[in-house]
Amino acid sequence: MEWVIVMKRHRFKQEKLLGERLAKAARLAREKADQLPPGAERDALLEKARQADATAHIDGWLNSTGLKPPT
């Protein structure tokens, strides 16, 4: 007899859309960066905010109603 172990993933539903979560992450990173003196940590937070904004923008494109599948 062969035994098979099945691993179940714990899934949960996000309460907010990805774009909303990214916008909040960007805002929080900028707020924290504003409290720091110029330096590597501040630059890293500002870069994180910039990347979150860019990702939210791309997510908006992908979820837009004008987006059409390739033919």
N, C-alpha and C positions, 0 to 999 in steps of 0.2 A: 504494500500500500504506500502511495506517495502522498506526503503532506504538503499542502500549499499554504503559505502564510500570506494573507492579504493585508496590506497596510492601507488604512483609510486616511485620506487627507481631511483635516479639519478645515472646512470652508466657512467663510462668513461673508455676509453681504455688506458692501460698503454703504454707509449712509449718505455720503456725499460723492459727487462726481469727481473724476480724476482731476479735471481742470480746477475745480474748487479747492481740492486738497493741495495741488501744486501752487496755486495762488497764495494760499495761507502759508505754505512752507517758505515761499519767496518773501512774503511780508515779514515773517518772523525772523528770517535770516538777515534781512535789511535792518530791522529794528535792533537786533543784537550787534550787527556790524557798526551801527551808528554809535553804540556805547563804547566801542573799542578804539584805542589809538591806532594810527596807521601802522600796518605791519602785516605779517604773513597770515595771522589768524583772521584779521579783518578782510584781507584779500580773498581768502578761501571762502568766507561767508558770502561775500559779494558775488563770487563766481558761482557758488551754489544757488544763489537767488537768480542769477542770469540764466543758468541752466534750467531751473524750474520754470521760469517764464517762457523760455524757448520750447520746452516740452509741453507746456500748457497750450501754447500757440499751435504746435503740431497736432496735439490732441483735438483742438478746435477744428482744424482743417479736416482731420480724419472723420470727425463726427458731424461735419456740416451736411446740410440737406442737399447742397449743390454738388457734392461729390458723386461721381458716376463711376461704375465699375468699367474696366477696360472691355472693349469689344473685340 
